[in-house]
Amino acid sequence: MYDLIKHYNSNKKEINKTIEKILSKGVLEMGDEVYKFEDNFKKYCGAKYCLTVSSGSMGLLLALRALDIKVNDQVITVANSDIPTSHAITLVGADIKWIDVNEKTFNLNENLLEKNISKKTKVILPVHLFGNPANIEKIRLSSQKYNLKIVEDACLATGAEFENKKIGSFADITVFSTNPGKILDGIGPGGIVTTNNKVLFETLKKLRDYGRSSRPSKWPVKSELVGYNAKMSTINAAVLDLRLKYLEEYIAKRNQNAKLYQNILDSKKIKFQFVLPNCKSSWRNFSIRLKNRNKIYSQLYDKKIRIALGYLPINYKDAYYRKFNNKIRLRVTEKISSEIINLPCHQYMTEKEIVKISKKILALI
């Protein structure tokens, strides 16, 4: 689904020079490059504060910890995200309230929010699935009405825009993933967290570094709360900072690729993920929906076509959660998840490759 070799080769000399410089300095943890990237990324998103973490999954966990979410609290989210979204909620001991999604956008259905809010609800956790922004403004209105916090799972949506404004400054906390293959990716696991709240930022900083408020220097620094070793390496941050300069180019090419798919695959038998007006998806992949998905997917896969399914199983059907939630049914979520095929949409896709994949699909439907 992603060509990491072409990605590396696109600015290989620049990356190698940066890595060599860092290795020569010998500061591989929390070097100056980490803080430089954090500063550049917060400006890119229009957020006041930013910190890097070891993964998007850890970023979600730290976000809920920073908001003091715990046992007997409830977090509302969707069930068609990758499993770390739900795992973060479980790891802090809170209850998950999965609600259905919008059939067109594949994202949290904001019209179902208020009837699912209870006295236990503390956080709404929308997911911008496959890079497509959820209706964050309507979600904010509900959160304000009931005095709830919002944590955005933007792990697949770096650079996406809601009403012409970058995702990353709308919620109390926004979490991105920079794992290889993501929209903005490094050379190993990584994540980014943004917020406009200084108190949350200071708490997040402690949580990522053993609960310490500052880094050790002449004297050791004691922990102020129970935290984690969730820091990003200096090398990874430096590579991300290099690639941040090209991020708008990446996203523009992904949008061109998505448009090409839409033009070629224009068929009554195929449905696309809908992007809200005045919004921009960063198209981590291009998703199509087909009635006879499994048969077509299997035939394409056997032909060595680089495609993938959506996140399966649906979170509440995962082996762990199924033990406790075997009566949950989300009609739209289950329908969409049984029909999705994800097509590669990265910036190194050629028109020839997109045409080839599209024609193979059209020949099978």
N, C-alpha and C positions, 0 to 999 in steps of 0.2 A: 504493500500500500504506500510505502514511502521509499524514496531512493536516497538513502543516507550517504552513499558513496558520491553521487553527483553533488549532494549538498556540501559535503566536505571539500570536494575538488573545486567548487565554485569560487572559494577564496582560501584555498589551501595554504598558500604562502603566508597570508596574513594571520591565519590561525596558528600555524607552526611557529612563526616569529613571536607571537604573543605567548604561547605556551613555553617556549624556550626562555623568554625573558623572565617569566614567573618562576620557572624551575631554577634559574640562575640566582634569583633573589632569595629563594628558599622559604618564602612565606606562602604556604599552601592552604592555610586556613584563615579566613577573615582578613585577607590582605586588602590593600587599598582598592583593588579592582572590584571587590564586592560592594563597597560603599559607593564607588563610582557608578556601577551598574544600577544599584538601587535608586540613586539620585536621578539617573537618566530615565529609568522606567517610570518613576512616579510623575515625572514631567510629561512623559508620553501619554500616560493615562489621565493626567489632570488630577491626580490624587495628592493629598498632603504628605502622606507617609507611605513608605514601602520597605519591606524587608524580604530577603531571600531565605528560603528554607530548603530542606533536603529532598522534598518531593511535594507534589500537589496534594497527595493523600495526607501527608503530615501537616500541610497548611490547613486543611479542613479540620483536622483534629485540634490544632493549636487555636484556630478561630473559635471553635466551640468552648475550648478551655478558657480562652481569654474572656468570653462572655459568661463564664461561670455556669455553664449548662451541666446538669448533673442528674442523678437518679430522681425519678418521678417528674422530671421536666419532659416536655414533648417538643419535637422538631418536625415540622411539616416539610416534606420533600416529594420527589417523584421516584418511581420505581424503574424507569428505563435508562438510568444513568449507569456508568460503570460502578462496580460494587464498592469502591472506596467511599463513595458519597454516603451510603448507608452505614458502612463500617465505622466511619468517624463518629456518627451519632451513637452507635452501640458502644464504642470504646469509651465515651464519656458517661455511659450508664443511662442515657436518656431513652425515651420511647420514640419510635418512628411512627409518624402518621403519613403513610403514602397516599397521595391523591392522584386523580387521573390527569391526563395531559390533553392539550389541544390537538385535535387530529391533524390540523394543517401544519402547525409549527413544530410538533413533537415535544413542546415544552409545557411546563406547569400551566394548568388551566386556571387562570386567575379568577374566573367566574365561580370556581368551586371552593375558593379559599375560605371565605367567611363562614360558610356553614360547617367547615371542618376545624375551625378554631375553637379550642376549649380553654378552660381555666388553667390547664397544664401547659398549654402552648407557650413557648418562649421565643422560638426562632422559626422563620421561614427560610428554607434553603432551596432556592430555584437553581436549575441547571440550564446553562446555555448549550443545548445539546448539539454536538457536531459543529460548534462555532456559531450557531444561530441564536441571536439574543431573544430571551424570554421578554414578556411585557413587564419590564421592571418598574415602570411608572405606576401601573395599576397595582402591582404587588406592594409598592411603597405606600400607596394610599391605604391599603388594608392593614399594613403593619403599623402605620401611624394611628389609625382608628383604634386598634387594640393594644397599642404600646408594645409592639413586638420588635425584635431585632431581625435583620436580614443578613445572611451570609450567602454570597453568590458563588456558586461553583462555576467558574469560568476556565476550568482546566483545559477545555478544548476551544476556548474562545478568545485567546489573546489577540488584540487588535480589532475585535468586532466593535460595532457601533450601534447604540440605541439612540434614535432621533439625533443623529449626527454628532454624538458625543461618545468617546471611547468608554467601553466597559472597564470598570475599575475604580469609579468614584461615586457610584450610585448607592451602594449598600453600606452597612456598618463595616463589613469586612468582605473583600473579594479575594478569591484564591485562584491562582493560575498554575498550570503544570508546564514545566520546561523539559520534560523527558524527551529523549530522541523520538522524532516523529510527530511532535506537537507543532503548533503553528510557529512559535518561537522556541527553538529547542537548543539544548546544549550538548555536551559530549558525555553526559551521564545523568542520573536521576536528579531532579531539581524542581523547585516551585517558587512562586512569588506570592506575597500577601500584601494587599494595599488597604489603606483605611484613611479616613479623614479625622479620626479621633485619636488625640495624643495619648490619652490614658490607655486605650486599647493597644496602641503601638508600643508603648513602654512595656506592657504586660506581654505582648507577643515576643518582643525582644528577649525578655527573661525566659520565656517558655522554650525558645529555640536553643538556648545556651545554658542548660542545667539550672535554670532559675536565677541566674546571675544578672545583675543590673549593669555590670561593666565587665570588660575583658581583663583577665589577669595581666599584670605588668611586673612592677617590682615586687609586689606582695600578692599572695593568693586572694581571690575574691570569693566570699561565701555566698551560698545560694539564699534567695529570699522566698522562693517557693519551689515546689517540685516541678522540674522541667525536663527537657529532653536534649539529646545531642542531635539537633535538627538543622545544623548549619550547612550551607552550600560551600563547595570548595572554591578557592580563588580562581583556579583554572576554568572551572565551569562558568563562573560569573563573568570572566573576561571574554570567553567565547560568546556568551549571550550578549554582552555589550557590543561586540563586533557585529553580530547578526541583527541586533536591534536597528542598526543603521539601514538595513535592507528590508525590514519588516513590512513597510508599506508596499514595497515592490512584490514581496511574497504574496501579500493579500490581494493585490491588484491582479496578479497572474492567476491566483486561485479563483477569483471572481470571473475572470475571462474563461477559465476552464469550465466552471459551473454553467455559464451561459451557453457554451458550446454543447455541453451535455444536454441541456434543456432544448436546444434547437434540434439536435439530431434525434433525441429520444421522445420527441413530441408524438405521443400516442395515448389513446383513451385507456389503454391497458397499463399505463405507467403513471404513478403519482410522484410528485416531487415535494420536498420540504419547503414550506412557504416562509418567506422572510417578510416580517412586518414592514409597513411603509416607513420611509425615512430611517431604515435600519440597514446595517451591512453585516452579513455573515462573513466569518473568516474561513469558512469551508474547510474544516479539518479533513473532511471527506465529502463526497457528493452522494447523498442517499436517495435511492429510488424505492418505491413500494410496488410489489407485484403480488397478484393473487396466488399464483403457483410458484411462490418464492423458492421453496426447498428444491424442487425439481430443476429449476433454472440455475440456481446457485450451484448445485452439484455438477451440472453439465459444464458450466463456466469454469468451475474450480478444476475439474478433470482436464480441461483444455489449457491449464496453466495460466488462466487469466487472473491477474492480481486483484482480487476482490475480497470482501470480508462481510460477515454478518454484523448485526448490531450487537449490543451488549446482551448476552444470553447466559443463564436464564434471567428473566425479570427478577429484580432483587428479592422480592418476597417469595419467589420460587427457588431461590438459591438453597443449597442443601442445608445450610445453617438455619436460615429464617423460616424455611418450610415447616420446621418442627413446631414453631410457635404461631405461624400465621397461615395455616392451611385453608382458612375460609375467606381470605382476602381475594377480591376480584375487581380488577380495574379494566372495564370493557375496552376502552380506547387504547390504553397502554398495551394490553395483550394483543389486540388486533394489529396495531402498528408494528410491534415487535416481531410478529409472525410473518410480516411482509417485507421487511427492510433488507436491501442489499446495499452495502457501502462500496462506492467506486472510488478509486484513487483520484485525488484532485490537487495534488501538490504542485509546486511551482516549476518542477522540472518535467512535468508531463508535456508531451508534444501533441500537436493537433492530430498527427497520424495515430498515435496511441489511443487517444480519446475516440477517434472515429472507429478504430478497430474494435475496441471494447463495446461501443454503442451498437455497431452492426451485429456483433455476436449476440447481444441481448435481443435486438429486434428480430433476429432470425429464430429465436427460441420462444418468443411470447405468442 
